[in-house]
Amino acid sequence: MRDYSVSQWQNGEMTPPAIGDEIRTARLLLRCKRLSDAPLLKRAIDMSLDHLRPWMPWAMHEPSELSAIEARIAGFQRNFLRGADWSYGIFNAAETELLGGAALHPSVGPDALELGYWLRADSTGRGLATEAAAALTETAFSVFGVSRVEIHCDPKNLRSARIPERLGYRLVETLIANTLNPAGEARDTMVWAAERAAFLATGCG
């Protein structure tokens, strides 16, 4: 893989990962979503609204028309191309189904990335989110060269919180009533962090 440095792309000194780059795991393919993926993305969201709405603010505004989904994907692509944000679709190995999404966000300070993820309702309970999160954590460390990756989640979202724990992240702190949940109520946030050397040494990726 190419050797990237977050400080370089943050300073505009290098080209970010190509939009066509793919990450393969034992069961999954992670890549930037294409406009042709819009029907798969819409299906994944629409079938999972009850599952997503308690945790994902954007799900409160769904379902959307297919044209709106296409516009959203175009925005993901623009951000990916200019190195502002890296949003990946989580596909089955054959690319016939979109099982969820994951992203690396440069939102937690220098030399660090935040990892977020979601799965459609019928794809949970099989370790797929853990598999995708492991792959993107390794990508953040070995491709971007960051020193730290963070995962933020609602303490009530037990399934989500188990993923960083399984991957060897440590719970740094729990922020009390620091934000609002999708229903507009005060919500705590667990902040999990993984350090580059420790994570790569475990072979979790």
Secondary structure as GFF3:
##gff-version 3
##sequence-region A 1 205
A	DSSP	alpha_helix	6	10	.	.	.	ID=ss1
A	DSSP	beta_strand	22	24	.	.	.	ID=ss2
A	DSSP	beta_strand	28	32	.	.	.	ID=ss3
A	DSSP	three_ten_helix	35	37	.	.	.	ID=ss4
A	DSSP	alpha_helix	38	46	.	.	.	ID=ss5
A	DSSP	alpha_helix	49	52	.	.	.	ID=ss6
A	DSSP	three_ten_helix	57	61	.	.	.	ID=ss7
A	DSSP	alpha_helix	66	82	.	.	.	ID=ss8
A	DSSP	beta_strand	86	92	.	.	.	ID=ss9
A	DSSP	beta_strand	98	105	.	.	.	ID=ss10
A	DSSP	beta_strand	112	119	.	.	.	ID=ss11
A	DSSP	three_ten_helix	121	123	.	.	.	ID=ss12
A	DSSP	alpha_helix	128	142	.	.	.	ID=ss13
A	DSSP	beta_strand	148	153	.	.	.	ID=ss14
A	DSSP	alpha_helix	158	166	.	.	.	ID=ss15
A	DSSP	beta_strand	170	180	.	.	.	ID=ss16
A	DSSP	beta_strand	186	195	.	.	.	ID=ss17
A	DSSP	alpha_helix	196	202	.	.	.	ID=ss18
###
